[in-house]
Amino acid sequence: MQAIKDLSGEIVTVEMHYKCTLDKKTYQDLLLKHGQLSTFLNHAIQHAFQHFQHMIYEHGNKCCRLLGNLLKQHRTQLYIPKIKDSMQQIQHFPDRISATFLQYYQGLYHIRRGEQ
């Protein structure tokens, strides 16, 4: 991921230089950098696709288990284990976490109870 950002930064720099000078050598460098980025992204996409194919092969006809595991991972990424409330106290319990969110959004949108 860092390599993509570095290469993108280089492309932006070369593009800005080309806009100022309209130099043919700079344009060739720009085309070269775009080609390198395209090649790098193609390799990254190919690697991700091969990894996905391997996962499908590994699970065989048990696609439900694969999808179940993917959903479980997704659910754990969305879970909020704790949050700080407006008093800077950490809340761990789900009902207090949801109350903290409710209080935040009511204050954000100036919603009073009973109004909709």
N, C-alpha and C positions, 0 to 999 in steps of 0.2 A: 504494500500500500504506500509505503514511504517513497518507493521508486517512482510510482505514478505521480505523486505530488511533486517530487523533484523534477521529473521530466516535464510536467505541466508548467511548473515555474520557469523552466528554461524556455519552453515554447512561448510563454507570455513575454519574456525578456526579448527573445529574438523577434517576435512579432512587433513589439514596440520599436525596436531598432530598425526593422524593415520599413515601418510606416514613416519613420523620420528620414531615412536615407534612400529608400527604393533601390538599394544595391542588389545586383544579381547574385552575388556571392551570399549575401544574407538570405535571399529568397531560397537559394539552394540549401542553405543550412536549415531554414524553416521546413522545407519539404523533407529533409532528412530526419529532423526531430519528429515531425508528424508520422513518418514511416516507422520510426523506432517505437513511438507510443502505440501505434496500431498493432505492431508486432507483439509488443509486450502485453497489450490487452487481449489479443487473440490467444496467446499462450495461457494467460490467467483464466480466460473463459474455457479453454480446452481442458485445463487442469480441473476446474470446478465441475465440468461435465463428466470427466472420467471418474471423479470422486463420487458423483451422484450415481453413475452407472454401476460402480462397484458396490455402493450401498444397496441398490436395487437387486443386483446379482446375489449379494450376501444374504438377503432376506428371502430370495426365491419367491414362492407363491404366497408368502406370508406378508403381503403388502399391508394388511391391517395393523400388524405389529409395528412395521416401519412408520406408518402414518401416526399411529398412537404415540410412538416415541418422539416423533417430530412435534406433535401437538403438546406433549408433556414438556418438552424443552421450551417451546414457545410460551406455555403457560407460566413456567417458572421464571422466564425472563420478564414477564409482565407483572409478576407479584411484587408488591411493595411491602417489605417486612417492617419498616419503621419510617416515621416522618416527624419533622419538627413542627410544632404548632406555632401560633402567633406569639406565644409566651416563651418561645425557644425551648420548650420541653419536648423530649422525644416520646412519641406515642407508639406503642407496639401492638395494641389490640385493634382488630379490624374495625370494630364499631367506632373507636376513637379516631382511627385513621380516616374513616369515611366522614366523620363529623368535622375533622380538620379540613378536608377537601371542601365540604359543604360550606363551612365558614369562609374559607378563602374565596370561593367562587361567588358567594353571596356578596362579599365585600367588593370583589372585582367588578361585578355587574350591578351593584347597588340594589340587590333583590331583597325585599322584605318577605317574611314568612306570610303565606297566604296569597301573595301576588304571583302572577304568571304572565 
